[in-house]
Structures are given as C-alpha cells and as structure tokens.
Amino acid sequence: MWALCMLGQFWLSRHGHGTQDAIMLQVRASANSALLASMLCLSIGRIRLKLWDAIVLWLLLLVFCIYLAYSYFKVPGGESSLLFVESRIIPIALYVSTALWWLRPSCWRDQPGPTFLFGLTPIMLFFLFRSDTLNTEQNVFFLQVFFLCLLLGAIRILQGERRSASKAKEKEVIHSDHVTQE
C-alpha cells in the first residue's frame, strides 16, 4: 500500500502537481499512514511484548490523537480543516514510526539490525520531504539509500523468520523422538 502511494506521489509530482496541492497532501498523508501501519506490524512481530512496550504503544497513539485533535481545533481562518490536519499527519506519522522502533528496548534486544534500519528510514523520508522537489539527483540518491535500508531490514526480518522456523522444526523433531522412545 505504501509503495503504491509513493508511486502515485511521484507520478503526480512529474505531472505538474506541487508539494502543497491538496491531492499531493492527501497522497503523502496516506503514504505516511501506510508506512506507520507497516512499521507497527513489523515492530511487534516476533517480539516478546513487555509492559514498557504496551505503555509506549499506548502513549504514542495517545500523543498522535491529541496532536491531531489540537491541530483540528487550531486551524487558521480561511483554510480547510481536513487539509490542515492531513498536512499535520505527514510529519507526525514519520516521528511515530521512528519512535515505534527506537523507544522500545525489546526491539533493540530482539532485532537490533531491523530496529536501526527501520527506525532510520522515516527520518530519511522526513528530510527528503522537506526539500521542494523529489526529482533532483541528490534526492534520487537518498531515495535509493532509503529503499536499500528498507530492503536490508526486510531481508534481516526474513532471515530471523527462517531461523525461528528451523528452530521450531528442530524442537518438534526432538519432541517427537522423545515421545517415540517412551
């Protein structure tokens, strides 16, 4: 979902839409929300959740909702309140994506490689969006580094999944051998 939103964003930027157009704000907000959702799923998969993790996840959700409600009530006159809130979703979703990984010790303990890589990617995306256009050579380079970080993190998670599946098979074989010997 995130990749499709990013593809739509690049297509729109190539066809004359500016970064502050309503459609671009909506596509960017949906892309960052999809990134946040995927980061949440990846950060809680295969990790033993502790009390601190639950507290951090609830606090992040609470801060996100309070910030959006505050933004909704503080809309400047003459501006669409939904577009204003959508423009606020863009950076806060990236902040929360980084916090999901970097503020939780269980992520650092169980998956230090993906924690670093997946925590770094929203920061890189935030700084890329701060520039006016995504079509310059420097931004293309940093987007490639961004995608490389995502790919390396995904490969590391896949490696961990395969390793845990092989350990589960070994335990099953040992257990079945033990049961047949009795």
TORMISE-975097 format. One record per residue: residue in three letters; z, y, x of N, C-alpha, C in turn. Coordinates in Angstrom, 1 decimal, decimal comma. Atoms other than C-alpha are relative to their C-alpha. Example, Ala and Ser with C-alpha at 12.3 -4.5 7.8 and 13.67 -1.06 7.14 Angstrom:
# residues 2
{ALA; {0,0; -1,2; 0,9}; {7,8; -4,5; 12,3}; {0,0; 1,2; 0,9}};
{SER; {0,0; -1,1; -0,9}; {7,1; -1,1; 13,7}; {0,8; 1,1; -0,8}};
This chain:
# residues 182
{MET; {0,0; -1,2; 0,8}; {0,0; 0,0; 0,0}; {0,0; 1,3; 0,9}};
{TRP; {0,0; -1,2; -0,9}; {0,9; 2,4; 2,8}; {-1,3; 0,2; 0,7}};
{ALA; {1,3; -0,2; -0,7}; {-2,3; 1,7; 4,7}; {-1,1; 0,5; -0,9}};
{LEU; {1,0; -0,6; 1,0}; {-4,4; 2,4; 1,5}; {0,3; 1,5; -0,2}};
{CYS; {-0,3; -1,4; 0,2}; {-2,6; 5,7; 1,0}; {-0,4; 0,8; 1,2}};
{MET; {0,5; -0,7; -1,2}; {-3,2; 6,7; 4,6}; {-1,5; 0,0; 0,1}};
{LEU; {1,4; 0,0; 0,0}; {-6,8; 5,7; 4,3}; {-0,5; 1,1; -0,9}};
{GLY; {0,4; -1,0; 1,0}; {-7,1; 7,9; 1,2}; {0,3; 1,4; 0,6}};
{GLN; {-0,3; -1,3; -0,6}; {-5,4; 10,7; 3,1}; {-1,0; 0,5; 1,0}};
{PHE; {1,0; -0,3; -1,0}; {-7,8; 10,5; 6,0}; {-1,4; 0,3; -0,6}};
{TRP; {1,3; -0,2; 0,7}; {-10,8; 10,3; 3,6}; {0,0; 1,4; -0,6}};
{LEU; {-0,1; -1,3; 0,7}; {-9,6; 13,4; 1,7}; {0,0; 1,1; 1,1}};
{SER; {0,0; -1,1; -1,0}; {-9,0; 15,4; 4,9}; {-1,4; 0,1; 0,6}};
{ARG; {1,3; -0,1; -0,5}; {-12,5; 14,6; 6,1}; {-1,0; 0,6; -1,0}};
{HIS; {0,9; -0,6; 1,0}; {-14,0; 15,8; 2,8}; {0,5; 1,3; -0,6}};
{GLY; {-0,3; -1,4; 0,3}; {-12,6; 19,3; 2,8}; {1,3; 0,3; -0,7}};
{HIS; {-1,3; -0,3; 0,6}; {-9,1; 19,0; 1,3}; {1,0; 0,4; 1,1}};
{GLY; {-1,0; -0,5; -1,0}; {-6,4; 21,0; 3,2}; {1,3; -0,8; -0,2}};
{THR; {-1,2; 0,7; 0,0}; {-3,0; 19,7; 4,0}; {1,0; 0,5; -1,1}};
{GLN; {-0,9; -0,5; 1,1}; {-1,4; 21,9; 1,3}; {-0,6; -0,2; -1,4}};
{ASP; {0,6; 0,3; 1,3}; {-3,7; 20,8; -1,5}; {0,9; -0,9; -0,8}};
{ALA; {-0,9; 0,9; 0,9}; {-2,0; 19,1; -4,5}; {-0,3; -1,4; 0,2}};
{ILE; {0,4; 1,4; -0,2}; {-3,9; 15,9; -4,0}; {0,5; -0,6; 1,3}};
{MET; {-0,5; 0,5; -1,3}; {-3,0; 15,7; -0,3}; {1,5; -0,1; 0,0}};
{LEU; {-1,5; 0,2; 0,0}; {0,7; 16,3; -1,0}; {0,4; -1,2; -0,8}};
{GLN; {-0,3; 1,2; 0,8}; {0,7; 13,6; -3,6}; {-0,3; -1,3; 0,8}};
{VAL; {0,3; 1,2; -0,8}; {-1,1; 11,1; -1,4}; {0,9; -0,2; 1,2}};
{ARG; {-0,9; 0,1; -1,1}; {1,1; 11,9; 1,6}; {1,4; -0,4; -0,5}};
{ALA; {-1,3; 0,4; 0,6}; {4,3; 11,6; -0,6}; {0,0; -1,5; -0,4}};
{SER; {0,1; 1,5; 0,3}; {3,1; 8,2; -1,9}; {-0,1; -0,8; 1,2}};
{ALA; {0,1; 0,8; -1,2}; {2,2; 7,0; 1,6}; {1,4; -0,1; 0,7}};
{ASN; {-1,3; 0,0; -0,7}; {5,6; 8,0; 3,0}; {1,0; -0,8; -0,9}};
{SER; {-0,9; 0,8; 0,8}; {7,4; 6,4; 0,0}; {-0,3; -1,5; 0,2}};
{ALA; {0,4; 1,4; -0,3}; {5,4; 3,2; 0,6}; {0,5; -0,4; 1,4}};
{LEU; {-0,5; 0,4; -1,4}; {6,4; 3,3; 4,3}; {1,5; -0,2; -0,1}};
{LEU; {-1,4; 0,2; 0,1}; {10,0; 3,8; 3,3}; {0,4; -1,3; -0,7}};
{ALA; {-0,3; 1,3; 0,7}; {9,9; 0,8; 0,9}; {-0,3; -1,2; 1,0}};
{SER; {0,3; 1,1; -0,9}; {8,3; -1,4; 3,6}; {1,1; 0,0; 1,1}};
{MET; {-1,1; -0,1; -1,0}; {10,9; -0,2; 6,2}; {1,3; -0,6; -0,5}};
{LEU; {-1,2; 0,6; 0,6}; {13,7; -1,1; 3,8}; {-0,1; -1,5; -0,1}};
{CYS; {0,1; 1,5; 0,1}; {12,3; -4,6; 3,2}; {0,1; -0,6; 1,4}};
{LEU; {-0,1; 0,6; -1,3}; {11,8; -5,2; 6,9}; {1,3; 0,1; 0,6}};
{SER; {-1,3; -0,2; -0,7}; {15,2; -3,9; 7,9}; {1,1; -0,9; -0,6}};
{ILE; {-1,0; 0,8; 0,6}; {17,1; -6,1; 5,5}; {-0,3; -1,5; 0,1}};
{GLY; {0,4; 1,4; -0,1}; {15,1; -9,3; 6,0}; {0,6; -0,6; 1,3}};
{ARG; {-0,6; 0,8; -1,1}; {16,8; -11,9; 8,3}; {1,1; 0,7; 0,7}};
{ILE; {-1,2; -0,6; -0,6}; {19,8; -9,7; 9,0}; {1,2; -0,2; -0,9}};
{ARG; {-1,2; 0,3; 0,7}; {23,3; -10,6; 8,1}; {0,6; 1,4; -0,4}};
{LEU; {-0,4; -1,3; 0,4}; {24,3; -7,6; 6,0}; {1,6; 0,1; 0,0}};
{LYS; {-1,4; -0,2; -0,1}; {27,8; -6,3; 6,7}; {0,4; 1,2; -1,0}};
{LEU; {-0,5; -1,1; 0,8}; {30,0; -3,7; 4,9}; {-0,7; 1,3; 0,4}};
{TRP; {0,5; -1,3; -0,5}; {28,7; -0,9; 7,1}; {-1,5; 0,1; -0,5}};
{ASP; {1,4; -0,1; 0,5}; {25,1; -1,8; 6,1}; {-0,1; 0,4; -1,4}};
{ALA; {0,0; -0,3; 1,4}; {25,9; -1,6; 2,5}; {0,4; 1,5; -0,2}};
{ILE; {-0,4; -1,4; 0,1}; {27,6; 1,8; 3,0}; {-1,1; 0,9; 0,4}};
{VAL; {1,1; -0,9; -0,5}; {24,7; 3,2; 5,0}; {-1,1; 0,0; -1,0}};
{LEU; {1,1; 0,0; 0,9}; {22,1; 2,0; 2,5}; {0,3; 0,8; -1,3}};
{TRP; {-0,4; -0,8; 1,2}; {24,0; 3,5; -0,5}; {0,1; 1,5; 0,3}};
{LEU; {-0,1; -1,4; -0,4}; {24,7; 6,7; 1,4}; {-1,4; 0,6; 0,2}};
{LEU; {1,4; -0,5; -0,1}; {21,0; 7,1; 2,3}; {-0,6; 0,2; -1,3}};
{LEU; {0,5; -0,1; 1,4}; {20,0; 6,5; -1,3}; {0,6; 1,2; -0,7}};
{LEU; {-0,7; -1,1; 0,7}; {22,6; 9,0; -2,5}; {-0,5; 1,3; 0,6}};
{VAL; {0,4; -1,3; -0,6}; {21,6; 11,7; 0,0}; {-1,5; 0,3; -0,4}};
{PHE; {1,4; -0,2; 0,4}; {17,9; 11,2; -0,8}; {-0,1; 0,5; -1,4}};
{CYS; {0,1; -0,5; 1,4}; {18,5; 11,6; -4,6}; {0,6; 1,4; -0,1}};
{ILE; {-0,7; -1,4; 0,1}; {20,9; 14,6; -4,1}; {-1,0; 1,0; 0,5}};
{TYR; {0,9; -1,0; -0,6}; {18,4; 16,3; -1,9}; {-1,2; 0,3; -0,9}};
{LEU; {1,2; -0,2; 0,9}; {15,5; 15,8; -4,3}; {0,5; 0,7; -1,3}};
{ALA; {-0,5; -0,8; 1,2}; {17,7; 17,0; -7,3}; {0,2; 1,5; 0,4}};
{TYR; {-0,2; -1,4; -0,4}; {18,7; 20,1; -5,3}; {-1,4; 0,7; 0,2}};
{SER; {1,4; -0,6; -0,2}; {15,0; 20,7; -4,4}; {-0,6; 0,3; -1,4}};
{TYR; {0,5; -0,2; 1,4}; {14,1; 20,4; -8,1}; {0,5; 1,2; -0,6}};
{PHE; {-0,7; -1,2; 0,6}; {16,6; 23,0; -9,2}; {-0,2; 1,3; 0,8}};
{LYS; {0,2; -1,2; -0,9}; {15,8; 25,4; -6,3}; {-1,5; 0,3; 0,2}};
{VAL; {1,5; -0,2; -0,1}; {12,0; 25,6; -6,9}; {-0,2; 1,5; -0,1}};
{PRO; {0,3; -1,4; 0,1}; {10,7; 29,1; -6,1}; {-0,8; 0,3; -1,3}};
{GLY; {0,7; -0,4; 1,2}; {9,3; 31,0; -9,1}; {-1,5; 0,0; 0,3}};
{GLY; {1,4; 0,1; -0,1}; {5,6; 30,5; -9,7}; {-0,6; -1,2; 0,6}};
{GLU; {0,4; 1,3; -0,6}; {5,4; 27,1; -8,1}; {0,3; -1,2; -0,8}};
{SER; {-0,2; 1,2; 0,8}; {5,0; 23,8; -9,7}; {1,2; -0,8; 0,5}};
{SER; {-1,2; 0,7; -0,4}; {8,3; 21,9; -9,6}; {-0,3; -1,4; 0,5}};
{LEU; {0,3; 1,3; -0,5}; {6,8; 18,5; -9,2}; {-0,7; 0,0; 1,3}};
{LEU; {0,7; -0,1; -1,3}; {4,5; 19,5; -6,3}; {1,0; 0,4; 1,0}};
{PHE; {-1,0; -0,4; -0,9}; {7,5; 21,2; -4,7}; {0,9; -1,2; 0,4}};
{VAL; {-0,8; 1,2; -0,3}; {9,6; 18,0; -5,0}; {-0,8; -1,0; 0,8}};
{GLU; {0,8; 1,0; -0,8}; {6,7; 15,9; -3,7}; {-0,2; 0,5; 1,4}};
{SER; {0,1; -0,5; -1,4}; {6,4; 18,2; -0,7}; {1,3; -0,2; 0,8}};
{ARG; {-1,3; 0,3; -0,7}; {10,1; 17,6; 0,0}; {0,2; -1,5; 0,2}};
{ILE; {-0,1; 1,4; -0,2}; {9,7; 13,8; -0,3}; {-0,7; -0,4; 1,3}};
{ILE; {0,7; 0,4; -1,3}; {7,3; 13,8; 2,7}; {0,9; -0,1; 1,2}};
{PRO; {-0,9; 0,2; -1,2}; {9,8; 14,6; 5,4}; {1,2; -0,9; -0,2}};
{ILE; {-1,2; 0,7; 0,2}; {12,9; 13,1; 3,8}; {-0,2; -1,5; 0,0}};
{ALA; {0,3; 1,4; 0,0}; {11,2; 9,7; 3,4}; {-0,1; -0,5; 1,4}};
{LEU; {0,1; 0,4; -1,4}; {10,5; 9,7; 7,1}; {1,3; 0,0; 0,7}};
{TYR; {-1,3; -0,1; -0,6}; {14,0; 10,7; 8,0}; {0,8; -1,3; -0,4}};
{VAL; {-0,8; 1,2; 0,5}; {15,5; 7,9; 5,8}; {-0,6; -1,2; 0,6}};
{SER; {0,6; 1,2; -0,7}; {13,0; 5,4; 7,3}; {0,6; -0,2; 1,4}};
{THR; {-0,6; 0,1; -1,3}; {14,3; 6,1; 10,7}; {1,5; -0,3; 0,0}};
{ALA; {-1,4; 0,3; 0,1}; {17,9; 6,1; 9,6}; {0,3; -1,4; -0,4}};
{LEU; {-0,1; 1,4; 0,5}; {17,4; 2,7; 7,9}; {0,1; -0,9; 1,2}};
{TRP; {0,0; 0,9; -1,1}; {16,8; 1,2; 11,3}; {1,1; 0,4; 1,0}};
{TRP; {-0,8; -0,4; -1,1}; {18,8; 3,3; 13,8}; {1,4; 0,2; -0,3}};
{LEU; {-1,4; -0,2; 0,4}; {22,1; 3,9; 11,9}; {0,7; -1,3; -0,3}};
{ARG; {-0,7; 1,3; 0,4}; {22,8; 0,2; 11,3}; {0,1; -0,9; 1,3}};
{PRO; {-0,2; 0,8; -1,2}; {24,4; -1,7; 14,2}; {-0,5; -1,5; -0,2}};
{SER; {0,5; 1,3; 0,1}; {23,4; -5,0; 12,7}; {-1,5; -0,2; 0,3}};
{CYS; {1,4; 0,0; -0,4}; {19,7; -4,1; 13,1}; {-0,1; 0,0; 1,5}};
{TRP; {0,1; 0,0; -1,5}; {20,3; -3,3; 16,8}; {0,5; -1,4; 0,6}};
{ARG; {-0,5; 1,3; -0,5}; {22,3; -6,6; 17,2}; {-1,0; -1,1; -0,2}};
{ASP; {0,8; 1,1; 0,4}; {19,9; -8,9; 15,4}; {-1,5; 0,1; 0,4}};
{GLN; {1,4; -0,2; -0,3}; {16,5; -7,3; 16,0}; {-0,2; 1,3; 0,8}};
{PRO; {0,1; -1,2; -0,7}; {16,6; -4,7; 18,8}; {-1,4; 0,5; 0,2}};
{GLY; {1,4; -0,5; -0,2}; {12,9; -4,6; 19,5}; {-0,6; 0,6; -1,2}};
{PRO; {0,5; -0,7; 1,2}; {11,7; -4,0; 15,9}; {0,8; 1,2; -0,4}};
{THR; {-0,8; -1,2; 0,4}; {14,6; -1,6; 15,4}; {-0,5; 1,2; 0,8}};
{PHE; {0,5; -1,2; -0,8}; {13,4; 0,6; 18,2}; {-1,4; 0,4; -0,4}};
{LEU; {1,4; -0,3; 0,3}; {9,7; 0,3; 17,3}; {-0,1; 0,6; -1,4}};
{PHE; {0,1; -0,5; 1,4}; {10,1; 0,7; 13,5}; {0,8; 1,3; -0,2}};
{GLY; {-0,7; -1,3; 0,1}; {12,6; 3,5; 14,0}; {-0,8; 1,1; 0,6}};
{LEU; {0,8; -1,0; -0,7}; {10,2; 5,3; 16,3}; {-1,2; 0,4; -0,8}};
{THR; {1,2; -0,3; 0,6}; {7,2; 5,1; 14,1}; {0,1; 1,2; -1,1}};
{PRO; {-0,1; -1,1; 0,9}; {8,4; 7,5; 11,3}; {0,1; 1,3; 0,7}};
{ILE; {-0,2; -1,3; -0,7}; {9,4; 10,1; 13,9}; {-1,4; 0,4; 0,6}};
{MET; {1,3; -0,3; -0,4}; {5,9; 9,9; 15,4}; {-0,9; 0,5; -1,1}};
{LEU; {0,8; -0,4; 1,1}; {4,3; 10,2; 12,0}; {0,5; 1,4; -0,5}};
{PHE; {-0,5; -1,3; 0,4}; {6,6; 13,2; 11,2}; {-0,7; 1,1; 0,9}};
{PHE; {0,5; -1,0; -0,9}; {5,4; 15,1; 14,3}; {-1,6; 0,1; -0,1}};
{LEU; {1,5; 0,0; 0,2}; {1,7; 14,1; 13,6}; {-0,3; 0,9; -1,3}};
{PHE; {0,3; -0,8; 1,2}; {2,0; 15,6; 10,1}; {0,4; 1,5; 0,1}};
{ARG; {-0,3; -1,4; -0,3}; {3,5; 18,8; 11,5}; {-1,2; 0,8; 0,5}};
{SER; {1,2; -0,7; -0,4}; {0,1; 19,6; 13,0}; {-0,9; 0,3; -1,2}};
{ASP; {0,8; -0,4; 1,1}; {-2,5; 21,2; 10,8}; {-1,1; -1,0; -0,4}};
{THR; {1,1; 1,0; 0,3}; {-5,2; 18,5; 11,1}; {0,3; -1,3; 0,7}};
{LEU; {-0,1; 1,3; -0,6}; {-5,2; 14,8; 11,8}; {-1,2; -0,5; 0,7}};
{ASN; {1,3; 0,4; -0,5}; {-8,7; 14,8; 13,2}; {-0,2; 0,4; 1,4}};
{THR; {0,1; -0,4; -1,4}; {-8,1; 16,2; 16,7}; {0,1; -1,3; 0,9}};
{GLU; {-0,1; 1,1; -0,9}; {-8,4; 13,9; 19,7}; {1,4; -0,4; 0,4}};
{GLN; {-1,4; 0,3; -0,4}; {-4,7; 14,2; 20,6}; {0,7; -0,8; -1,2}};
{ASN; {-0,6; 0,7; 1,2}; {-3,7; 13,2; 17,0}; {-0,5; -1,4; -0,1}};
{VAL; {0,6; 1,4; 0,1}; {-6,1; 10,2; 17,1}; {0,7; -0,9; 1,0}};
{PHE; {-0,7; 0,8; -1,0}; {-4,4; 9,1; 20,3}; {1,4; -0,4; -0,5}};
{PHE; {-1,4; 0,3; 0,4}; {-0,9; 9,4; 18,9}; {0,0; -0,9; -1,3}};
{LEU; {0,1; 0,9; 1,1}; {-2,0; 7,7; 15,7}; {-0,2; -1,5; 0,5}};
{GLN; {0,2; 1,3; -0,5}; {-3,2; 4,8; 17,8}; {1,3; -0,6; 0,6}};
{VAL; {-1,3; 0,4; -0,5}; {0,2; 4,7; 19,6}; {0,9; -0,4; -1,2}};
{PHE; {-0,8; 0,3; 1,2}; {1,8; 4,8; 16,1}; {-0,4; -1,4; -0,5}};
{PHE; {0,5; 1,3; 0,5}; {-0,3; 1,8; 14,9}; {0,4; -1,1; 1,0}};
{LEU; {-0,4; 1,0; -1,0}; {0,5; 0,0; 18,2}; {1,5; -0,3; -0,2}};
{CYS; {-1,4; 0,3; 0,2}; {4,2; 0,4; 17,6}; {0,2; -0,8; -1,3}};
{LEU; {-0,1; 0,8; 1,3}; {3,8; -0,9; 14,0}; {-0,4; -1,5; 0,3}};
{LEU; {0,5; 1,4; -0,3}; {1,8; -3,9; 15,3}; {0,9; -0,8; 0,9}};
{LEU; {-0,9; 0,7; -0,9}; {4,2; -4,7; 18,1}; {1,3; -0,4; -0,8}};
{GLY; {-1,1; 0,3; 0,8}; {7,1; -4,5; 15,7}; {-0,2; -1,2; -1,0}};
{ALA; {0,4; 1,1; 0,9}; {5,3; -6,8; 13,2}; {-0,1; -1,3; 0,7}};
{ILE; {0,1; 1,2; -0,8}; {4,5; -9,3; 15,9}; {1,4; -0,5; 0,4}};
{ARG; {-1,3; 0,4; -0,4}; {8,1; -9,3; 17,0}; {0,8; -0,6; -1,2}};
{ILE; {-0,6; 0,5; 1,2}; {9,3; -9,9; 13,4}; {-0,6; -1,4; -0,3}};
{LEU; {0,7; 1,3; 0,3}; {6,7; -12,7; 13,0}; {0,5; -1,1; 1,0}};
{GLN; {-0,5; 0,9; -1,0}; {7,9; -14,3; 16,3}; {1,5; -0,4; -0,4}};
{GLY; {-1,3; 0,4; 0,5}; {11,5; -14,2; 15,0}; {0,0; -0,9; -1,2}};
{GLU; {0,1; 0,9; 1,2}; {10,5; -15,8; 11,7}; {-0,4; -1,4; 0,5}};
{ARG; {0,4; 1,3; -0,4}; {8,7; -18,6; 13,5}; {1,1; -0,7; 0,8}};
{ARG; {-1,1; 0,6; -0,8}; {11,6; -19,1; 15,9}; {1,1; -0,5; -1,0}};
{SER; {-1,0; 0,4; 0,9}; {14,1; -19,3; 13,0}; {-0,5; -1,2; -0,9}};
{ALA; {0,5; 1,2; 0,7}; {11,8; -21,7; 11,1}; {0,1; -1,3; 0,8}};
{SER; {0,0; 1,2; -0,9}; {11,6; -24,0; 14,1}; {1,5; -0,5; 0,2}};
{LYS; {-1,4; 0,4; -0,1}; {15,4; -23,9; 14,4}; {0,5; -0,7; -1,2}};
{ALA; {-0,4; 0,7; 1,3}; {15,8; -24,8; 10,7}; {-0,5; -1,4; 0,0}};
{LYS; {0,5; 1,4; 0,0}; {13,5; -27,8; 11,2}; {0,8; -0,9; 0,9}};
{GLU; {-0,8; 0,8; -0,9}; {15,5; -28,9; 14,2}; {1,3; -0,5; -0,6}};
{LYS; {-1,3; 0,4; 0,7}; {18,7; -28,8; 12,2}; {-0,2; -1,0; -1,0}};
{GLU; {0,3; 1,0; 1,0}; {17,0; -30,7; 9,4}; {-0,2; -1,4; 0,6}};
{VAL; {0,3; 1,3; -0,6}; {15,8; -33,4; 11,7}; {1,3; -0,6; 0,6}};
{ILE; {-1,2; 0,5; -0,5}; {19,2; -33,7; 13,4}; {0,9; -0,5; -1,1}};
{HIS; {-0,8; 0,4; 1,2}; {20,9; -33,8; 10,0}; {-0,5; -1,3; -0,6}};
{SER; {0,6; 1,2; 0,6}; {18,5; -36,5; 8,7}; {0,3; -1,2; 0,9}};
{ASP; {-0,3; 1,1; -1,0}; {19,0; -38,6; 11,9}; {1,5; -0,4; -0,1}};
{HIS; {-1,4; 0,3; 0,1}; {22,8; -38,3; 11,5}; {0,3; -0,7; -1,3}};
{VAL; {-0,2; 0,7; 1,3}; {22,6; -39,4; 7,8}; {-0,5; -1,4; 0,1}};
{THR; {0,6; 1,4; -0,1}; {20,4; -42,4; 8,6}; {0,8; -0,9; 0,9}};
{GLN; {-0,8; 0,8; -0,9}; {22,7; -43,5; 11,4}; {1,3; -0,5; -0,7}};
{GLU; {-1,2; 0,3; 0,7}; {25,7; -43,6; 9,0}; {-0,4; -1,1; -1,0}};
